[in-house]
Amino acid sequence: MSRILVSLPDELAERMRIVIPSRQRSRVIAGLLEKDIEKREKALYKCALAVEKDETLNREMTDWDTAVSDGLDDE
């Protein structure tokens, strides 16, 4: 388990203290973060799939692959 320090607007922190019992706050925050992270990961995955399907971009990437392996040293 890791402990982190986060900053919240005063009004939001006060509302949290009123509505969520102190022993439940970490669990509630972890659940909210998990949902948001999953949503963002799905969006990134969909973006990666779109990139893979983009034929024009893939042709350009092939051109860059040729340039990268042109035999010149990194120096």
PDB file of N, CA, C and O in Angstrom:
ATOM      1  N   MET A   1       0.862  -1.174   0.000  1.00  0.00           N
ATOM      2  CA  MET A   1       0.000   0.000   0.000  1.00  0.00           C
ATOM      3  C   MET A   1       0.904   1.232   0.000  1.00  0.00           C
ATOM      4  O   MET A   1       1.880   1.293   0.748  1.00  0.00           O
ATOM      5  N   SER A   2       0.577   2.203  -0.837  1.00  0.00           N
ATOM      6  CA  SER A   2       1.331   3.453  -0.912  1.00  0.00           C
ATOM      7  C   SER A   2       0.500   4.595  -0.357  1.00  0.00           C
ATOM      8  O   SER A   2      -0.723   4.623  -0.493  1.00  0.00           O
ATOM      9  N   ARG A   3       1.184   5.527   0.267  1.00  0.00           N
ATOM     10  CA  ARG A   3       0.527   6.740   0.740  1.00  0.00           C
ATOM     11  C   ARG A   3       0.934   7.865  -0.195  1.00  0.00           C
ATOM     12  O   ARG A   3       2.106   8.001  -0.545  1.00  0.00           O
ATOM     13  N   ILE A   4      -0.044   8.672  -0.597  1.00  0.00           N
ATOM     14  CA  ILE A   4       0.256   9.816  -1.451  1.00  0.00           C
ATOM     15  C   ILE A   4      -0.393  11.064  -0.869  1.00  0.00           C
ATOM     16  O   ILE A   4      -1.350  10.991  -0.100  1.00  0.00           O
ATOM     17  N   LEU A   5       0.139  12.178  -1.248  1.00  0.00           N
ATOM     18  CA  LEU A   5      -0.408  13.460  -0.821  1.00  0.00           C
ATOM     19  C   LEU A   5      -1.051  14.108  -2.037  1.00  0.00           C
ATOM     20  O   LEU A   5      -0.407  14.272  -3.074  1.00  0.00           O
ATOM     21  N   VAL A   6      -2.312  14.476  -1.909  1.00  0.00           N
ATOM     22  CA  VAL A   6      -3.003  15.168  -3.003  1.00  0.00           C
ATOM     23  C   VAL A   6      -3.567  16.476  -2.461  1.00  0.00           C
ATOM     24  O   VAL A   6      -3.802  16.621  -1.262  1.00  0.00           O
ATOM     25  N   SER A   7      -3.777  17.407  -3.353  1.00  0.00           N
ATOM     26  CA  SER A   7      -4.381  18.685  -2.991  1.00  0.00           C
ATOM     27  C   SER A   7      -5.775  18.751  -3.594  1.00  0.00           C
ATOM     28  O   SER A   7      -5.987  18.397  -4.754  1.00  0.00           O
ATOM     29  N   LEU A   8      -6.718  19.210  -2.786  1.00  0.00           N
ATOM     30  CA  LEU A   8      -8.097  19.370  -3.229  1.00  0.00           C
ATOM     31  C   LEU A   8      -8.540  20.788  -2.924  1.00  0.00           C
ATOM     32  O   LEU A   8      -8.073  21.398  -1.963  1.00  0.00           O
ATOM     33  N   PRO A   9      -9.440  21.312  -3.740  1.00  0.00           N
ATOM     34  CA  PRO A   9     -10.016  22.615  -3.396  1.00  0.00           C
ATOM     35  C   PRO A   9     -10.673  22.526  -2.007  1.00  0.00           C
ATOM     36  O   PRO A   9     -11.247  21.495  -1.654  1.00  0.00           O
ATOM     37  N   ASP A  10     -10.585  23.586  -1.242  1.00  0.00           N
ATOM     38  CA  ASP A  10     -11.118  23.592   0.127  1.00  0.00           C
ATOM     39  C   ASP A  10     -12.569  23.135   0.194  1.00  0.00           C
ATOM     40  O   ASP A  10     -12.935  22.327   1.048  1.00  0.00           O
ATOM     41  N   GLU A  11     -13.386  23.653  -0.705  1.00  0.00           N
ATOM     42  CA  GLU A  11     -14.815  23.315  -0.680  1.00  0.00           C
ATOM     43  C   GLU A  11     -15.033  21.824  -0.920  1.00  0.00           C
ATOM     44  O   GLU A  11     -15.860  21.203  -0.253  1.00  0.00           O
ATOM     45  N   LEU A  12     -14.297  21.249  -1.867  1.00  0.00           N
ATOM     46  CA  LEU A  12     -14.434  19.818  -2.148  1.00  0.00           C
ATOM     47  C   LEU A  12     -13.962  18.980  -0.963  1.00  0.00           C
ATOM     48  O   LEU A  12     -14.608  17.998  -0.599  1.00  0.00           O
ATOM     49  N   ALA A  13     -12.846  19.364  -0.365  1.00  0.00           N
ATOM     50  CA  ALA A  13     -12.338  18.640   0.797  1.00  0.00           C
ATOM     51  C   ALA A  13     -13.347  18.672   1.942  1.00  0.00           C
ATOM     52  O   ALA A  13     -13.552  17.661   2.615  1.00  0.00           O
ATOM     53  N   GLU A  14     -13.964  19.796   2.164  1.00  0.00           N
ATOM     54  CA  GLU A  14     -14.956  19.924   3.228  1.00  0.00           C
ATOM     55  C   GLU A  14     -16.177  19.051   2.943  1.00  0.00           C
ATOM     56  O   GLU A  14     -16.689  18.375   3.836  1.00  0.00           O
ATOM     57  N   ARG A  15     -16.633  19.071   1.704  1.00  0.00           N
ATOM     58  CA  ARG A  15     -17.775  18.224   1.333  1.00  0.00           C
ATOM     59  C   ARG A  15     -17.435  16.749   1.536  1.00  0.00           C
ATOM     60  O   ARG A  15     -18.266  15.974   2.009  1.00  0.00           O
ATOM     61  N   MET A  16     -16.201  16.363   1.174  1.00  0.00           N
ATOM     62  CA  MET A  16     -15.771  14.976   1.355  1.00  0.00           C
ATOM     63  C   MET A  16     -15.799  14.605   2.834  1.00  0.00           C
ATOM     64  O   MET A  16     -16.288  13.535   3.196  1.00  0.00           O
ATOM     65  N   ARG A  17     -15.279  15.480   3.686  1.00  0.00           N
ATOM     66  CA  ARG A  17     -15.256  15.213   5.124  1.00  0.00           C
ATOM     67  C   ARG A  17     -16.660  15.045   5.695  1.00  0.00           C
ATOM     68  O   ARG A  17     -16.875  14.243   6.604  1.00  0.00           O
ATOM     69  N   ILE A  18     -17.606  15.796   5.165  1.00  0.00           N
ATOM     70  CA  ILE A  18     -18.988  15.737   5.658  1.00  0.00           C
ATOM     71  C   ILE A  18     -19.680  14.457   5.193  1.00  0.00           C
ATOM     72  O   ILE A  18     -20.395  13.819   5.966  1.00  0.00           O
ATOM     73  N   VAL A  19     -19.471  14.088   3.952  1.00  0.00           N
ATOM     74  CA  VAL A  19     -20.250  13.005   3.338  1.00  0.00           C
ATOM     75  C   VAL A  19     -19.607  11.622   3.503  1.00  0.00           C
ATOM     76  O   VAL A  19     -20.320  10.630   3.654  1.00  0.00           O
ATOM     77  N   ILE A  20     -18.279  11.545   3.476  1.00  0.00           N
ATOM     78  CA  ILE A  20     -17.596  10.244   3.500  1.00  0.00           C
ATOM     79  C   ILE A  20     -16.930  10.065   4.859  1.00  0.00           C
ATOM     80  O   ILE A  20     -16.091  10.875   5.252  1.00  0.00           O
ATOM     81  N   PRO A  21     -17.301   9.006   5.580  1.00  0.00           N
ATOM     82  CA  PRO A  21     -16.663   8.749   6.879  1.00  0.00           C
ATOM     83  C   PRO A  21     -15.152   8.577   6.716  1.00  0.00           C
ATOM     84  O   PRO A  21     -14.688   8.056   5.702  1.00  0.00           O
ATOM     85  N   SER A  22     -14.390   9.017   7.715  1.00  0.00           N
ATOM     86  CA  SER A  22     -12.923   9.052   7.606  1.00  0.00           C
ATOM     87  C   SER A  22     -12.324   7.688   7.265  1.00  0.00           C
ATOM     88  O   SER A  22     -11.340   7.637   6.526  1.00  0.00           O
ATOM     89  N   ARG A  23     -12.858   6.608   7.758  1.00  0.00           N
ATOM     90  CA  ARG A  23     -12.293   5.285   7.500  1.00  0.00           C
ATOM     91  C   ARG A  23     -12.679   4.730   6.125  1.00  0.00           C
ATOM     92  O   ARG A  23     -12.232   3.646   5.749  1.00  0.00           O
ATOM     93  N   GLN A  24     -13.491   5.452   5.388  1.00  0.00           N
ATOM     94  CA  GLN A  24     -13.903   5.005   4.050  1.00  0.00           C
ATOM     95  C   GLN A  24     -13.306   5.860   2.933  1.00  0.00           C
ATOM     96  O   GLN A  24     -13.446   5.523   1.758  1.00  0.00           O
ATOM     97  N   ARG A  25     -12.661   6.931   3.276  1.00  0.00           N
ATOM     98  CA  ARG A  25     -12.192   7.890   2.262  1.00  0.00           C
ATOM     99  C   ARG A  25     -11.178   7.280   1.299  1.00  0.00           C
ATOM    100  O   ARG A  25     -11.292   7.474   0.089  1.00  0.00           O
ATOM    101  N   SER A  26     -10.205   6.559   1.800  1.00  0.00           N
ATOM    102  CA  SER A  26      -9.195   5.962   0.916  1.00  0.00           C
ATOM    103  C   SER A  26      -9.844   4.995  -0.071  1.00  0.00           C
ATOM    104  O   SER A  26      -9.510   4.994  -1.255  1.00  0.00           O
ATOM    105  N   ARG A  27     -10.773   4.173   0.420  1.00  0.00           N
ATOM    106  CA  ARG A  27     -11.451   3.208  -0.453  1.00  0.00           C
ATOM    107  C   ARG A  27     -12.273   3.916  -1.524  1.00  0.00           C
ATOM    108  O   ARG A  27     -12.262   3.510  -2.686  1.00  0.00           O
ATOM    109  N   VAL A  28     -12.976   4.962  -1.142  1.00  0.00           N
ATOM    110  CA  VAL A  28     -13.796   5.713  -2.102  1.00  0.00           C
ATOM    111  C   VAL A  28     -12.910   6.379  -3.148  1.00  0.00           C
ATOM    112  O   VAL A  28     -13.203   6.308  -4.341  1.00  0.00           O
ATOM    113  N   ILE A  29     -11.840   7.018  -2.716  1.00  0.00           N
ATOM    114  CA  ILE A  29     -10.936   7.694  -3.650  1.00  0.00           C
ATOM    115  C   ILE A  29     -10.273   6.680  -4.579  1.00  0.00           C
ATOM    116  O   ILE A  29     -10.150   6.927  -5.779  1.00  0.00           O
ATOM    117  N   ALA A  30      -9.841   5.533  -4.029  1.00  0.00           N
ATOM    118  CA  ALA A  30      -9.227   4.494  -4.863  1.00  0.00           C
ATOM    119  C   ALA A  30     -10.212   3.997  -5.919  1.00  0.00           C
ATOM    120  O   ALA A  30      -9.828   3.781  -7.068  1.00  0.00           O
ATOM    121  N   GLY A  31     -11.467   3.815  -5.542  1.00  0.00           N
ATOM    122  CA  GLY A  31     -12.481   3.370  -6.506  1.00  0.00           C
ATOM    123  C   GLY A  31     -12.697   4.379  -7.620  1.00  0.00           C
ATOM    124  O   GLY A  31     -12.808   4.007  -8.788  1.00  0.00           O
ATOM    125  N   LEU A  32     -12.758   5.652  -7.262  1.00  0.00           N
ATOM    126  CA  LEU A  32     -12.935   6.701  -8.269  1.00  0.00           C
ATOM    127  C   LEU A  32     -11.737   6.776  -9.207  1.00  0.00           C
ATOM    128  O   LEU A  32     -11.903   6.927 -10.418  1.00  0.00           O
ATOM    129  N   LEU A  33     -10.534   6.671  -8.655  1.00  0.00           N
ATOM    130  CA  LEU A  33      -9.330   6.690  -9.491  1.00  0.00           C
ATOM    131  C   LEU A  33      -9.295   5.487 -10.425  1.00  0.00           C
ATOM    132  O   LEU A  33      -8.952   5.617 -11.600  1.00  0.00           O
ATOM    133  N   GLU A  34      -9.646   4.329  -9.905  1.00  0.00           N
ATOM    134  CA  GLU A  34      -9.649   3.116 -10.726  1.00  0.00           C
ATOM    135  C   GLU A  34     -10.571   3.283 -11.935  1.00  0.00           C
ATOM    136  O   GLU A  34     -10.191   2.942 -13.055  1.00  0.00           O
ATOM    137  N   LYS A  35     -11.768   3.801 -11.715  1.00  0.00           N
ATOM    138  CA  LYS A  35     -12.720   4.016 -12.819  1.00  0.00           C
ATOM    139  C   LYS A  35     -12.159   5.000 -13.842  1.00  0.00           C
ATOM    140  O   LYS A  35     -12.254   4.768 -15.047  1.00  0.00           O
ATOM    141  N   ASP A  36     -11.579   6.092 -13.366  1.00  0.00           N
ATOM    142  CA  ASP A  36     -11.055   7.103 -14.283  1.00  0.00           C
ATOM    143  C   ASP A  36      -9.856   6.571 -15.061  1.00  0.00           C
ATOM    144  O   ASP A  36      -9.729   6.827 -16.259  1.00  0.00           O
ATOM    145  N   ILE A  37      -8.980   5.838 -14.389  1.00  0.00           N
ATOM    146  CA  ILE A  37      -7.814   5.278 -15.072  1.00  0.00           C
ATOM    147  C   ILE A  37      -8.241   4.262 -16.123  1.00  0.00           C
ATOM    148  O   ILE A  37      -7.700   4.250 -17.228  1.00  0.00           O
ATOM    149  N   GLU A  38      -9.207   3.409 -15.790  1.00  0.00           N
ATOM    150  CA  GLU A  38      -9.713   2.436 -16.767  1.00  0.00           C
ATOM    151  C   GLU A  38     -10.279   3.143 -17.997  1.00  0.00           C
ATOM    152  O   GLU A  38     -10.039   2.716 -19.126  1.00  0.00           O
ATOM    153  N   LYS A  39     -11.026   4.219 -17.780  1.00  0.00           N
ATOM    154  CA  LYS A  39     -11.599   4.989 -18.895  1.00  0.00           C
ATOM    155  C   LYS A  39     -10.490   5.557 -19.780  1.00  0.00           C
ATOM    156  O   LYS A  39     -10.584   5.512 -21.006  1.00  0.00           O
ATOM    157  N   ARG A  40      -9.444   6.090 -19.157  1.00  0.00           N
ATOM    158  CA  ARG A  40      -8.337   6.662 -19.921  1.00  0.00           C
ATOM    159  C   ARG A  40      -7.545   5.580 -20.660  1.00  0.00           C
ATOM    160  O   ARG A  40      -7.116   5.792 -21.795  1.00  0.00           O
ATOM    161  N   GLU A  41      -7.351   4.424 -20.020  1.00  0.00           N
ATOM    162  CA  GLU A  41      -6.642   3.327 -20.673  1.00  0.00           C
ATOM    163  C   GLU A  41      -7.416   2.824 -21.894  1.00  0.00           C
ATOM    164  O   GLU A  41      -6.824   2.520 -22.929  1.00  0.00           O
ATOM    165  N   LYS A  42      -8.735   2.741 -21.768  1.00  0.00           N
ATOM    166  CA  LYS A  42      -9.562   2.314 -22.906  1.00  0.00           C
ATOM    167  C   LYS A  42      -9.454   3.311 -24.050  1.00  0.00           C
ATOM    168  O   LYS A  42      -9.377   2.918 -25.214  1.00  0.00           O
ATOM    169  N   ALA A  43      -9.448   4.599 -23.722  1.00  0.00           N
ATOM    170  CA  ALA A  43      -9.318   5.628 -24.759  1.00  0.00           C
ATOM    171  C   ALA A  43      -7.961   5.512 -25.461  1.00  0.00           C
ATOM    172  O   ALA A  43      -7.886   5.640 -26.683  1.00  0.00           O
ATOM    173  N   LEU A  44      -6.894   5.274 -24.702  1.00  0.00           N
ATOM    174  CA  LEU A  44      -5.568   5.104 -25.302  1.00  0.00           C
ATOM    175  C   LEU A  44      -5.517   3.856 -26.174  1.00  0.00           C
ATOM    176  O   LEU A  44      -4.902   3.864 -27.241  1.00  0.00           O
ATOM    177  N   TYR A  45      -6.160   2.788 -25.723  1.00  0.00           N
ATOM    178  CA  TYR A  45      -6.193   1.549 -26.492  1.00  0.00           C
ATOM    179  C   TYR A  45      -6.924   1.767 -27.825  1.00  0.00           C
ATOM    180  O   TYR A  45      -6.461   1.317 -28.873  1.00  0.00           O
ATOM    181  N   LYS A  46      -8.065   2.458 -27.773  1.00  0.00           N
ATOM    182  CA  LYS A  46      -8.817   2.751 -28.998  1.00  0.00           C
ATOM    183  C   LYS A  46      -7.979   3.601 -29.940  1.00  0.00           C
ATOM    184  O   LYS A  46      -8.013   3.400 -31.154  1.00  0.00           O
ATOM    185  N   CYS A  47      -7.235   4.543 -29.396  1.00  0.00           N
ATOM    186  CA  CYS A  47      -6.359   5.388 -30.209  1.00  0.00           C
ATOM    187  C   CYS A  47      -5.277   4.546 -30.878  1.00  0.00           C
ATOM    188  O   CYS A  47      -4.987   4.726 -32.061  1.00  0.00           O
ATOM    189  N   ALA A  48      -4.681   3.627 -30.116  1.00  0.00           N
ATOM    190  CA  ALA A  48      -3.643   2.755 -30.673  1.00  0.00           C
ATOM    191  C   ALA A  48      -4.208   1.882 -31.789  1.00  0.00           C
ATOM    192  O   ALA A  48      -3.546   1.676 -32.806  1.00  0.00           O
ATOM    193  N   LEU A  49      -5.421   1.369 -31.610  1.00  0.00           N
ATOM    194  CA  LEU A  49      -6.053   0.566 -32.662  1.00  0.00           C
ATOM    195  C   LEU A  49      -6.272   1.393 -33.922  1.00  0.00           C
ATOM    196  O   LEU A  49      -6.050   0.917 -35.036  1.00  0.00           O
ATOM    197  N   ALA A  50      -6.708   2.631 -33.737  1.00  0.00           N
ATOM    198  CA  ALA A  50      -6.939   3.509 -34.886  1.00  0.00           C
ATOM    199  C   ALA A  50      -5.635   3.774 -35.632  1.00  0.00           C
ATOM    200  O   ALA A  50      -5.607   3.802 -36.862  1.00  0.00           O
ATOM    201  N   VAL A  51      -4.564   3.968 -34.882  1.00  0.00           N
ATOM    202  CA  VAL A  51      -3.261   4.203 -35.508  1.00  0.00           C
ATOM    203  C   VAL A  51      -2.835   2.980 -36.306  1.00  0.00           C
ATOM    204  O   VAL A  51      -2.344   3.111 -37.428  1.00  0.00           O
ATOM    205  N   GLU A  52      -3.019   1.789 -35.736  1.00  0.00           N
ATOM    206  CA  GLU A  52      -2.647   0.556 -36.433  1.00  0.00           C
ATOM    207  C   GLU A  52      -3.415   0.387 -37.738  1.00  0.00           C
ATOM    208  O   GLU A  52      -2.889  -0.171 -38.701  1.00  0.00           O
ATOM    209  N   LYS A  53      -4.660   0.865 -37.776  1.00  0.00           N
ATOM    210  CA  LYS A  53      -5.507   0.701 -38.959  1.00  0.00           C
ATOM    211  C   LYS A  53      -5.315   1.802 -39.999  1.00  0.00           C
ATOM    212  O   LYS A  53      -5.838   1.700 -41.108  1.00  0.00           O
ATOM    213  N   ASP A  54      -4.579   2.840 -39.655  1.00  0.00           N
ATOM    214  CA  ASP A  54      -4.375   3.972 -40.552  1.00  0.00           C
ATOM    215  C   ASP A  54      -3.322   3.606 -41.609  1.00  0.00           C
ATOM    216  O   ASP A  54      -2.121   3.623 -41.339  1.00  0.00           O
ATOM    217  N   GLU A  55      -3.790   3.280 -42.794  1.00  0.00           N
ATOM    218  CA  GLU A  55      -2.893   2.812 -43.863  1.00  0.00           C
ATOM    219  C   GLU A  55      -1.895   3.884 -44.289  1.00  0.00           C
ATOM    220  O   GLU A  55      -0.726   3.577 -44.522  1.00  0.00           O
ATOM    221  N   THR A  56      -2.331   5.123 -44.393  1.00  0.00           N
ATOM    222  CA  THR A  56      -1.435   6.208 -44.792  1.00  0.00           C
ATOM    223  C   THR A  56      -0.319   6.377 -43.773  1.00  0.00           C
ATOM    224  O   THR A  56       0.850   6.492 -44.139  1.00  0.00           O
ATOM    225  N   LEU A  57      -0.671   6.391 -42.522  1.00  0.00           N
ATOM    226  CA  LEU A  57       0.331   6.523 -41.466  1.00  0.00           C
ATOM    227  C   LEU A  57       1.286   5.329 -41.475  1.00  0.00           C
ATOM    228  O   LEU A  57       2.490   5.505 -41.288  1.00  0.00           O
ATOM    229  N   ASN A  58       0.777   4.140 -41.686  1.00  0.00           N
ATOM    230  CA  ASN A  58       1.632   2.954 -41.717  1.00  0.00           C
ATOM    231  C   ASN A  58       2.623   2.999 -42.878  1.00  0.00           C
ATOM    232  O   ASN A  58       3.766   2.565 -42.739  1.00  0.00           O
ATOM    233  N   ARG A  59       2.184   3.523 -44.024  1.00  0.00           N
ATOM    234  CA  ARG A  59       3.118   3.679 -45.155  1.00  0.00           C
ATOM    235  C   ARG A  59       4.217   4.675 -44.798  1.00  0.00           C
ATOM    236  O   ARG A  59       5.389   4.440 -45.094  1.00  0.00           O
ATOM    237  N   GLU A  60       3.843   5.783 -44.165  1.00  0.00           N
ATOM    238  CA  GLU A  60       4.833   6.772 -43.751  1.00  0.00           C
ATOM    239  C   GLU A  60       5.796   6.188 -42.728  1.00  0.00           C
ATOM    240  O   GLU A  60       6.994   6.470 -42.775  1.00  0.00           O
ATOM    241  N   MET A  61       5.296   5.388 -41.816  1.00  0.00           N
ATOM    242  CA  MET A  61       6.157   4.758 -40.813  1.00  0.00           C
ATOM    243  C   MET A  61       7.150   3.805 -41.473  1.00  0.00           C
ATOM    244  O   MET A  61       8.296   3.701 -41.036  1.00  0.00           O
ATOM    245  N   THR A  62       6.714   3.113 -42.519  1.00  0.00           N
ATOM    246  CA  THR A  62       7.610   2.223 -43.252  1.00  0.00           C
ATOM    247  C   THR A  62       8.737   3.037 -43.885  1.00  0.00           C
ATOM    248  O   THR A  62       9.893   2.613 -43.881  1.00  0.00           O
ATOM    249  N   ASP A  63       8.396   4.211 -44.431  1.00  0.00           N
ATOM    250  CA  ASP A  63       9.424   5.091 -44.992  1.00  0.00           C
ATOM    251  C   ASP A  63      10.428   5.499 -43.917  1.00  0.00           C
ATOM    252  O   ASP A  63      11.631   5.525 -44.175  1.00  0.00           O
ATOM    253  N   TRP A  64       9.949   5.814 -42.723  1.00  0.00           N
ATOM    254  CA  TRP A  64      10.841   6.197 -41.634  1.00  0.00           C
ATOM    255  C   TRP A  64      11.702   5.010 -41.201  1.00  0.00           C
ATOM    256  O   TRP A  64      12.875   5.185 -40.871  1.00  0.00           O
ATOM    257  N   ASP A  65      11.129   3.807 -41.199  1.00  0.00           N
ATOM    258  CA  ASP A  65      11.919   2.622 -40.847  1.00  0.00           C
ATOM    259  C   ASP A  65      13.111   2.483 -41.779  1.00  0.00           C
ATOM    260  O   ASP A  65      14.204   2.125 -41.342  1.00  0.00           O
ATOM    261  N   THR A  66      12.909   2.762 -43.057  1.00  0.00           N
ATOM    262  CA  THR A  66      13.990   2.696 -44.027  1.00  0.00           C
ATOM    263  C   THR A  66      15.064   3.733 -43.697  1.00  0.00           C
ATOM    264  O   THR A  66      16.258   3.441 -43.766  1.00  0.00           O
ATOM    265  N   ALA A  67      14.636   4.935 -43.339  1.00  0.00           N
ATOM    266  CA  ALA A  67      15.588   5.998 -43.014  1.00  0.00           C
ATOM    267  C   ALA A  67      16.362   5.682 -41.741  1.00  0.00           C
ATOM    268  O   ALA A  67      17.542   6.018 -41.637  1.00  0.00           O
ATOM    269  N   VAL A  68      15.727   5.051 -40.790  1.00  0.00           N
ATOM    270  CA  VAL A  68      16.389   4.728 -39.532  1.00  0.00           C
ATOM    271  C   VAL A  68      17.467   3.688 -39.728  1.00  0.00           C
ATOM    272  O   VAL A  68      18.507   3.731 -39.072  1.00  0.00           O
ATOM    273  N   SER A  69      17.222   2.754 -40.629  1.00  0.00           N
ATOM    274  CA  SER A  69      18.200   1.676 -40.850  1.00  0.00           C
ATOM    275  C   SER A  69      19.048   1.934 -42.099  1.00  0.00           C
ATOM    276  O   SER A  69      19.342   1.011 -42.859  1.00  0.00           O
ATOM    277  N   ASP A  70      19.437   3.195 -42.301  1.00  0.00           N
ATOM    278  CA  ASP A  70      20.187   3.552 -43.510  1.00  0.00           C
ATOM    279  C   ASP A  70      21.668   3.261 -43.402  1.00  0.00           C
ATOM    280  O   ASP A  70      22.418   3.549 -44.335  1.00  0.00           O
ATOM    281  N   GLY A  71      22.115   2.689 -42.269  1.00  0.00           N
ATOM    282  CA  GLY A  71      23.517   2.305 -42.123  1.00  0.00           C
ATOM    283  C   GLY A  71      24.404   3.365 -41.495  1.00  0.00           C
ATOM    284  O   GLY A  71      25.589   3.116 -41.269  1.00  0.00           O
ATOM    285  N   LEU A  72      23.868   4.526 -41.211  1.00  0.00           N
ATOM    286  CA  LEU A  72      24.666   5.568 -40.591  1.00  0.00           C
ATOM    287  C   LEU A  72      24.770   5.299 -39.094  1.00  0.00           C
ATOM    288  O   LEU A  72      23.824   4.816 -38.472  1.00  0.00           O
ATOM    289  N   ASP A  73      25.935   5.618 -38.524  1.00  0.00           N
ATOM    290  CA  ASP A  73      26.117   5.473 -37.084  1.00  0.00           C
ATOM    291  C   ASP A  73      25.321   6.530 -36.350  1.00  0.00           C
ATOM    292  O   ASP A  73      24.941   7.548 -36.928  1.00  0.00           O
ATOM    293  N   ASP A  74      25.066   6.284 -35.061  1.00  0.00           N
ATOM    294  CA  ASP A  74      24.325   7.223 -34.239  1.00  0.00           C
ATOM    295  C   ASP A  74      25.108   8.490 -33.922  1.00  0.00           C
ATOM    296  O   ASP A  74      24.534   9.476 -33.459  1.00  0.00           O
ATOM    297  N   GLU A  75      26.399   8.470 -34.165  1.00  0.00           N
ATOM    298  CA  GLU A  75      27.244   9.614 -33.800  1.00  0.00           C
ATOM    299  C   GLU A  75      26.993  10.776 -34.646  1.00  0.00           C
ATOM    300  O   GLU A  75      27.624  11.818 -34.467  1.00  0.00           O
TER     301      GLU A  75
END
